Amino acid sequence: MDDTVTIRLTNRSADPIDIVVNTIIMDHQAHFNEPAIDEIFILLGSESRTLSAVNTYGQANHFSTRMIASSGDPQELGVDVTVTDASDVQTTSFNERAFWIKSFDEVQKNAEARRLERIESNGHKGH
């Protein structure tokens, strides 16, 4: 309760980067996910944006974040994540090297491959 996740994204390139950030608070015992951050935006060249969310849900297991960027190059997109507790003591931090940053194209290709696998495994090949 009252832990805060802060995500700072920095566009290190000159080109704009489209970004989707979705963070949930996961309570595995209750089989419940509480939305925390749901943002879609464009980071211009050299621009940074900070997003944060406070756990007002209650006792939970962790924050879970998915990010999608139009650049899959970690050299172009800086990611800094910190979690602080209710007394504002930092409990953990990560940078872009702790994340697998996928491009929109990569996500679309993977989704299409999974869709085709499901079609073929259900005997509906060609439909």
N, C-alpha and C positions, 0 to 999 in steps of 0.2 A: 504494500500500500504506500502511495506517495513517492515511489521511485520515479525518476524522470529519465527518459531517453532523449538524447539530443543528437541529431544527424546534421552534419555540415557537409554540403556538397559544393565542390569547387570545379569550375570548368577551366582546365589548364590550357585549353587550345584557343584558337582565334575563332573557330566555328561554333555556332549555337549547338547545344545538345538538348534533345527532348528527353525528359525524365519522368518516370512514374515511380512513386514511393508509396508502399502500402505496409503499415506496421499494425500488428495486432498484439494484444496481451493474451497469452495462452494460459488457460487453467485446465491442465490435463485431467485432473481428478473430476472436475465437473463437466468435462467434455464441452467446454465453452471457450469461444474466442471473442474478445471485446475489441472493436475497432479503436485504433488510437491515432493513426495518421493515414490519410488517403489523399495524396496530392499528385497532380499532373501539371507540369510546367516546363518552360524552356529556360535553360541557363545560357545567357549570352557569353561570348568570349571573355575570359578572365573574371566572370561573375561568380559569386558564392551565394548560397542560400542556406539558412539554418531552419530546421524543422524540429519541433520538440513535442512531447506528450507526457503527461503525468498519469500514473496508474491511480485512477480513482475507483477502479473496479473492486479492489481488495486483494487478498492473498492469491497469487498466481505463480506459475512456474517461470515465465520469462516473456520478454518482448520478442516478437518474430517479425523480421522485415524482409520484404521483397522489393527490389529496385530493378527497373528496366531503363536502359539508356540507349539513345540512338548511336552512341559510341560504345563499343565493347572494349575499348583500350584503356586499361587502368592508368596509363600515362596521361590520358586526357581528362579523366574524371577523378578528382580527389574525393575520397569519402572518409570522414572522421565521425565515429560514433562513440558517445560516452553515455554511461548510465550512472546516475547519482542516487543515493538513498534519500530518505525523508529529511535527514539532517544536512543535506547538500554535500555529503562525502562521496567522492568518485569511487565507484565499486568496480568499474571495468571500462576499457576503451579499446577501440579497434580502428584501423585505417583500411584503405582500399585493398591492401594485400590480404586481408582476412575474408574478402568477398569474391565471389565469382560474378563479375559484371557482364551481363549478356546484352548483345545488341538486339534491336527490334527484329531485324532479319533473322538472327539466330533463333529467337523465340518462335517466330512464325514457321521456320523450317522444322524445328523440333515438334511443334504442335501438329503440323501436317504429317510428319512421319508417324507420330503416335496415332493420328486419325486413320491413316492407311493401315497400320498394324491391326487396329481394332476391326476394321472392315474385313481384312484378310482372315483374321482369326475367327470371325463370326460366320465365315463361309459366304460372305457377300461380295466377293471379289468382282470388281468391274462395275459396281453400282455407285 
